[in-house]
Amino acid sequence: MEVAPPLSSVHYRPMRNSGCNHLGNATPASVLAISSSPKNRGFRISFPSNTDSLKSCFSGADALGSLKRYRWRFSIPSASSVSSDKSYRQYVVSIRNDHPQNADFPRSYSRKEKKPFKVPIVELRRAARERLKKRKDQPRRPPSAPKNGLVVKSLIPLAYDVFNARITLINNLKKLLKVVPVHACGWCDEIHVGPVGHPFKSCKGPTSSMRKGLHEWTNATVEDILPPVEAYHLYDRLGKRISHDERFSIPRIPAVVELCIQAGVEIPDLPTKRRRKPIIRIGKKEFVDADESELPDPVPEAPIIPMLTELPDSQMLAPSDDEERLLLAEETLQAWEKMRRGAKRLMRMYPVRVCGYCPEVHVGPTGHKAQNCGAHKHQQRNGQHGWQSAVLNDLIPPRFVWHVPNADGPPLQRELKSFYGKAPVVVEICVQAGANVPEQYKPTMRLDVGIPSDVREAEMVV
């Protein structure tokens, strides 16, 4: 089983007249010795002044040729400096790997552990001090959209694309579930894609100690694949914060849909306030709406992009053949990537908050005041949420599952757990349906790791 070299940079220094023979046609004076250097990102090599010697050395270098199999990228710039010996020059060879071979699985935080900040608190304080220095003795500038109450017009088509991508993803997953078996544990939130559930003892639900951590698998639904992350719908995103007494009177909708509505998507059943003039600030947190009486009455316009609708399960038909299943898997994977990329762009302009202790998400500049946090030690906070900036995985959880190398082969073995990889559940479903593996998910799926045939062979791996 072949493993790629480590991803840290390597520093090469010239060693004259050494007995090393790793460089093929290189002369004894240009032989290299390898030493690790985390600071330097390249090889520092001394070669004869003749450039042809340099090229012939690298063309015959077996060590560097072996690295090319792992998608390492080489670049040899001109001579950077001249050594004390006039006949030798120093070259710096940059070696980078844009797609690492393997990557660690995403860390799962326990319920007793607070989520890390999107930006460290030290960096936030430093940035705040710098902003105060820049604003000192300068007039206050009017805020730009969306802070002034207006909608960023350039992002309205993107909001419709994200909304339609979510509907396409849900409809396609309902069809794929008819041909790709997906299992969900009846006691915890773990799911598995494959003919049978995995044998790993990782259940942490009720009565898990009686079952010794084994899962009890049932058929999964779309809600298991795409966890419902809901948020309060705001009629005015710049209005007053939702109080604790209003927590039942305000509707809750999927957080992605609320983000699209605030970005410009018009849904008749979910009205929202659209300003046509910027707000007028009268204080740090106080403002008044500008007078819009002289403006003509707004005329309802048709959507820029036709909006899709979610279809019921009774209208979903399974793909008839392998070709149709492959096209459906590719379309589902594209909808998944389109929704995540678009939501990430929208989150840069429209702030999204998440509680640092529980999965509660709020789309808006500040979090709500509903005291419904039930996380660890919520009594000390009187049920209030600890709001912080959200990341994309808080808004759209990827739900990593174990990757099955061959769905038609033997099931996963408990003793070979360290050899298997993971992938988001949507990606795993599409891959088992025939879609190509996206490049960004290959490091965690460990596609290039050889899996032993039995436990005895696994014990021989160093």
N, C-alpha and C positions, 0 to 999 in steps of 0.2 A: 504494500500500500504506500503510495507516494504522497508526500506532503510538501506543500510549497514552502519556500524559505520564509523566515519571519519578515513582517512588514516594516520593521525599523530600518532606517537607512544604514548603509555600510560604508566604512571608511577604509580606503586602500592606501597604503604607503609603500614606496619603492624599497625593495630589499635587494641589493646588488649581490650577484654571485651566489644566490641561494639555490638550494636543490629543488625548488618547486617547479613542477612541469604542467601547470594548469593552463598555460596560455599558448600552447601549440607552437606557432612560428615565432614567438617573442624571443628576443635575445636575452642572454643571462643578465644583462645589465638592466633590463626592463621588467624583471619578474616582480610580482606583487605579493605582499602579505596582507591578510585580511584581519581587520580589527573593527569592533563595534564602536559606533559613534552616534548617539542620538541627536546631537546638535547639528552635525554636518549632514546635508542631504545630497550626498554624491560621493564619487570616488576621486581621490586626489592621487594622481599618478605622475611619475616622472618617466619620460620617454626620450629617445633620441630626437634631435631637431627635425629629422626627416619625417614628414607627415605620412609617407607611405608605410613607414614602420609602424606607426600608430594604427593605421587602418588594417594592416595585415595582422597585427596583434589581436585586434578585436574580432576579426573575421575567423580567426582560429581559436578563439577563447572558448573552451568547452564549458567553463563555469558560467560565463555570461550567456552562452547559447542555451544552457539549461533553464535560465531564468525567463527566457522569452516564452516558454510554454505556459507561464502563469500570467501572461498579459502585462509583463513589465515593459515600461517605455524608456528607451535610451535616448540621450542627446549628448553629443560631444561638441562643446563650443571650442573656440579658438584658445590658444595657449594663454593662460591667465598670468603667469609670471615666469621668470627665468631663474633657475637655481644657480647656486654658486658655480657649479660646473657648467660652462658655456655650451657644452654639447648636449645638455639635457634640459627639457622644459617640463613644467608642471601643467597637467590638464585636469579639469574637473568634469567628471562624467555624471550627469544627473540620471538617477534611476527612480522612477515613480510607478505606482500601481494604482490606476484609477478605479479598478474594480477589485477589491481585496478578495482573496480566495475564500476565507471563512470569517464570520463575524459572530460576536456573542449574541445570545438571545436577548430581547428586550427585558429589562428588569421588571418584575412584578412586585409592587409595594403591598405590604400588609395593611390591614385595616387600622392598626395602631400607629402607623408611620405616616407622617405628613409628606405630601408631594413636594418635590423640589420646585423652586421658582424657575420660571422660564428664563429669566436673567438673574444672576446672583444679586443678593440684596446690596452687596458692596458696590457692584457696578451701577445699580439703580441710584444709590446715594451719590456716587461720583458724577453721574450724568445730571442729577438734579442740581448739584452745586455748579456745574459748568453752565447749565441753562440760566441759573440766577446771575452768574457773572456776565453772560452775554446780554441779558435783558436789562442790566443795570444802566441807568441814565439813558434808556431808549424808550421811545413811545411804544405803547402796546399796539401790536398789529392785529387786525381783525382776523378771527379764525377762518380757516378754509373748510370746505365740505369734507366730511360730513359733520364736523364740529359746529358749524353755523346753522345746522338744521336742514340743509339742503342735501340732495342725493348726488352722489358722484355719477354723472351721466355716462362716463366712459365705462363704468362697471355694470351698468344695467344689463347689456347683453350677456355678460358673464354670469350674472345672477340667474338669468333665465336658463342658461346652459347647465348650471349646477342643479337647478330645480328639475329640469328634464332628465339629467343624468341620474339623479336619484330615483326617479320614477322608472326609468329604463332598467336600472340595476335591480329594483325590486321585482318588476315583471319578469325579467330574465331569470332571476334566481328561483322564482316559483316554477319555471319550466325546467331548469336544470335539476331541481330536487326530485323530479320524476325519473331521472336517468342516472344521477350520481347519488349514491347512498351517503347520507350524513346522519350521524348519531349525536345525541345530546344526553348528558347525564341527568337523571331525574332528581338528584340531590344537590348538585353544584352547577356552576355555569360553564363547565368544560364541555367542549364538543370535539368530534373527530370525524374526519372525512375518509371513508373507506368501507369495504364490505362488512367488516366487523370492527367493534370498538377496540381501542388499544388496551393492553394489559397492565399499564403502569398504575401503581398505587399512589395516586395523587389527589384523591377526592378529599375535600375538607368540609363537606356538607354535614348535615345532621346524621347521627348514627354512623359516621364514617369509621369510628373506632371498632364498632361491631363488625363492619364489613372489611376491616383491615385496610382501609383506603381504596378499595376497589370500587369502580364506577358501576352503576346500573344504567345501561344504555337504552334510550328510547329514540324514536324518530324525531329529527330536528325540524324546526320550522324557520321561516324567514326571520322571525323575531329573535331566534337564537343566533342566527348568523349576523344580523345587523341589530345590535342591542338598541332598544328605544331610548335615546337620549333626548329628553323633553326639556323645554324651557317655557317661561311665561311669555305670552304674546303681548307686546307693548303697543298700545295705540299711539303713544308719543314717546319715542325713545329718549327725548330730552326732558320729559316731564318728571314728576315726583317719583321717588322710589316706591316700590310696592311695599306696603306695610304688612304686618303680621295678620291683621284682621282681613285683608283683601286676598289672602292666599287661596281661598276657595271660589271667589267670584271672578277671577281672571282666568281665561282659558289657557291651557298648556298644549303646545304643539311641538313637533320635532324641532330640535335646535337648528338643524340645517335649513329647514323651511323658514324659521324665524329670521335666520341670517339673510336668506334670499329676499324676504319681504322687506327688511330694513334696507337692503341694497337696491330695491326698486321693483321687485316683482309685485304685481297687483293681483290679489285674490279677493273676489267679492265677499266671500264668507268671513274674511279676516281683514276688516278695514284698518287703515293706519293713516295717520296725519301726514300730509305732504305739504311742506311749506314751499312757497314760490319766491319768498324773499328771505334773506339771512336774518337771523335773530339779532336783537340789540342787547348787548351786555350792559347791565347797570351795576354789576358787582362781580365778585369772583365766582359765585355760584348762582347768581340771580340774573334773569334776562326777561325780556318781553318780546312778544312777536311783533314784527313789522306790520304796518298797515297795508293790507292787500285789497282795500275797497275799490281803489281806482283800477285795479286789474280786471280784465274780463273774466266771466265765470269759466271755470275749468271745464273743458269738454272731455268726456271719457274717451280714451283712445284704445284702440285694439292692441293686444300684446305685440311687442316687437317680434317675438318668436312664438309660434304656436305652442301652447302648454299641453303636456301629456297628462293623462289620468291613470291612476292605478287601477288595474283590472282585477276582478275577483278570481278566486281560485277555480271556480267552475268553468271559466272561459280559457283556462290555461291548458294547452295541448303540448304533450311531450314531443321533442324532435323525432321525426320519422326515421332518419338514417344518420350515419356517422358524419356525413358532410354537413348536414343541417346542425348537428350537435356541435361540430367544430366552429361553424360560423357563429352560433349562439354563444359559445364560450369566449370567442374573441371579442364579440360585441359587449359581453358582460364585463370583461377585463378592461376594455376601453372606457366603459361607463364608470367603472370604479376609479380608474386613474383620473378621468376627467372631473369627477366629483371632488376628489381629494385635492387636485391641483387648483381647481377653481375656488374651493372653500378656503384654501390656504391664502390665496390672493385676496379674497374678501376680508379675511381676518386681519390683514395688514391695515385696512382702512376702517373697518367696523369692529370695535373691540368686543371680545368675548371673554367672560369671566368664568372661573371654575373654583369650586370650593377645594381648599387644600386638604380637607379631611374626608370628604365624601364625593360621589360623582356628580353632584348638582352643578348644572351649567346655566349661565344667564348671559343672554345676548344683549349687550348694552354697555354704556360707559361705566356704570357702577352696578354692583350686585343688589339684589332685593333684600328686604329686611325680614322676610319670613323666617321664623325660628323653627325650622323643620330639619335641622341637621341631626342625624342620629348616629354619627360616627363615634369613634373612641373618645371618651371623656367629654361628651357634648354637654354634660351637666355643668361643667366649669365655665362653658361659654354661653349658658342659657339657651342652647340650641341654635345659636347664631353661626352663620357660615364664615369661614376664613377665606375671603375672596382674593384671588390672584389671577394674573394673566393666564389664559388657557393656551394650550398647544393643540395642534391638529388632532392628535390621538384622543384628546379629551372630547372633542366635538364628534369625531368619527372613529370610534374604537376599532382597531384592525382585527382583534381577536385571533392571536396566533395559535395555530394548531400544529400537530406533528405532521411532517411530510412523509407520505407513503411512497417509497421509491418505485414500487411496481404494484399497482392495484390488483393485477391478476396473479401476482406471486404470493409467497407465504406472508402471513400477517406479521406485524411488528412483534419483536421478542423483548421481553423485559430485561434480559441480561445485556442486550445490545443498545440500550437507551442512549448511551453517550455517542453513538455513531449516527443517529438520526438528526435531521434538521427540522426547522419550523418555518412556517409561512402563514400570512394572513389567510383566514378561512375562505374568503372570496377568491383569492389567488389559487389556493389549493383545489377548490372546486373546479375552477376553470382549467387548471393544469390537468386534472384527472379526466376532464371532458375533452381534452385534446389540444388546448391552447398552448402556445409557446411560453416559456418561463420568462418574465420580464427581467432585465439585467439587474435592477436594483434589489431584487429579492433573492438572487442567487447566493450571496454570501451567507444568509441565515438558513437557506435550504440545504447547504452542504452537499451539493450535487457531485462534487469531485472527490468526496470521501468514500473510499471503498468500505463496504459493509461486510464483515466476516460472515461466513456461511454457518458457523456454529459457535458455541461458547468457547470451545477449546481453541479455535483459531483466534478468537478475540483476546484470550489470555496471553497469546504470543505477541500481541501488538505492544510495542514499547511506547 
